[in-house]
Amino acid sequence: MNAMLTVANKEFHDGLRNRWVMSISLIFALLATGLAYFGAAASGQAGFTNLSTTLVSLASLAVFVIPLIALMLAYDGVVGEDESGTLLLLMTYPLSRWQLVLGKMMGHWMIMAFSTIIGFGLSAIIVGLFSDNTTWSELLKPYAFFITVSILLGWIFIAIATMISASVAEKSKAAGLALIVWFIFVFMFDLSLLGLLVGTEGNVNAELFPYLLLLNPTDIFRLIIISFFAEQQLTGFMAVAQHAQFSTLSLILSMLAWFVAPVLGAITLFNKRKL
Amino acid sequence: MNIVELQQAEKNYQGVEALKSINLSLQQGEVLGLFGHNGAGKTTTIKLILGLIKPTAGQVRVFGEDPTGENAYHLRRQLGFLQENVSFYQQMTGHEVLAYFAKLKGCEKKQVNDLLEEVGLAHAAMRRVKTYSKGMRQRLGLAQALLGQPKLLLLDEPTVGLDPIATQDFYQGIARLKAQGSTIILCSHVLAGVEKYIDRALILGQGHLLAEGSLSTLTEQTNLPVTFHLQGSNLLLPASLQANASEINGGLKLHVSQQQKMATLQQLLALPSLENIDIHMPSLEDIYMHYMNDIQHMELPR
């Protein structure tokens, strides 16, 4: 237990040292603030407007950025140590394999959580300071919810990245796989579902089809945000979920399942790794 | 109780025999030299002892217990390991690296500074490892291996990249640790200078144990000749020695068996024109080369 926290702590400090925490916070703060200010530009006005519109559009941006950052942060966690020779050394220490890999993930989770809170939190403060029509109490709950779900999305992809890292022998391979995973979840998956819709001319089981969205954590993330800010109409591709009334709770539960699975996967794969 | 005990230990990797039927027992306070060409099975042997891999057949015991078993966790606190070419964490300072490993091993913080002092890195403790020379990294690695005063130390190529003085310092450190009761396994292919510090040698080749024993035993076993280099004008050797002599650089080179060394020496000293004599006893390197030649001949029939 202690050894695991030692590993996590070292990983977090590495994140502070090599400016990961700072960079991620900055990206999130700029994204969130920029979107809050210019989000309404399409309707001919700039400035801080409707909060739920802002957060829903931020969510559709975040599904691109958060997985990418998480994958980049964690893809070399295991394989990088292997290449520098420290993995072999660590395994001669009183430290179990699961402790090492879980400690690594925990460290990366801390980096992600910390940066998300700082980044989006900063933007919330800026919005609160400059917007005339929102009060602090109105801001708190939506932002807190948004930040929590964003952190969960980041954690899922950190676990996936660690899974990749634990299963390959070279860093470059891990980087390639991480990129493919990102591409699949962020682009390919939705495109294929769309292709399925077009190909069958919409002739799909309307009951069943929305459940396919649960196979992609980034889609679940978007659905959660949209369902939380319920006054928003489901637009674009997300409209396929209209037929299935997913409750926010069931969506969060499926996201948690998406979190637990790769964590167990990473531990299993690392246990099988040859030294 | 033997500190390390290998009984008919074998290791196959996907059908390739990395190690074949190795027997070894190591008592407390012994320093064992593990020698062999690249791929001879040195690292596999070390990994077996460290419990990083399980033997395909046979038995490995460290402090009387299975190093991959349930008690491995406790065994590892008493093990120190320095591997070949470890580059550590480039962005951290030497002190941070050592403090991290100390924490993982459950050692007192105080040890970190003491060990840095001991390996001569105190002045560079606050510098990033990235700026360290190869020798400094090696010394940091050694400090790491010494954390928690391990009873068994495994050192894989510990003197690679060290200059002669640092190498000397290093071996003196080994002698000190031995005096304190540590058991040490030293793995190397740099042979010169190791002799004095090891009690026993184990020579591996192609995964086979070629020879094992103290240096004097091995010297006897191999029965390598003693070589005399003789200098002098118009040297005329006794007839009995002439067959073993050859001319070299204006002098004579003479091979005789170890048993005949003293008798030959007396004969040689009686020569009137002898100006200088240089005696070369078979060294660890010679012994090693002898066994390496053996396996090369073994290879031929294949």
Contacts between the chains, C-beta under 8 A, distances in Angstrom:
chain1	res1	chain2	res2	distance
A	2	B	106	7.8
A	3	B	104	5.6
A	6	B	100	7.1
A	6	B	103	4.8
A	6	B	104	5.6
A	7	B	104	7.6
A	10	B	100	5.4
A	14	B	89	7.7
A	14	B	91	6.9
A	17	B	91	5.8
A	17	B	92	7.8
A	18	B	91	6.2
A	84	B	86	7.5
A	84	B	87	4.8
A	84	B	88	7.1
A	84	B	89	7.5
A	84	B	90	7.9
A	85	B	83	6.1
A	85	B	84	7.9
A	85	B	85	5.9
A	85	B	86	4.2
A	85	B	87	6.0
A	86	B	86	6.5
A	86	B	87	7.8
A	86	B	88	6.4
A	86	B	89	7.0
A	88	B	52	6.9
A	88	B	83	6.0
A	89	B	81	6.6
A	89	B	83	6.0
A	89	B	86	6.0
A	89	B	144	7.6
A	90	B	104	7.4
A	91	B	52	5.8
A	92	B	50	5.1
A	92	B	51	7.9
A	92	B	52	6.8
A	92	B	76	6.2
A	92	B	79	6.3
A	92	B	81	4.5
A	93	B	76	6.0
A	93	B	101	7.2
A	93	B	104	4.8
A	93	B	105	5.8
A	94	B	73	5.1
A	94	B	74	7.3
A	94	B	76	4.5
A	94	B	77	5.4
A	94	B	104	7.2
A	94	B	105	6.5
A	94	B	106	6.8
A	95	B	104	5.8
A	96	B	73	7.4
A	275	B	47	7.2
A	275	B	52	5.0
A	275	B	53	6.9
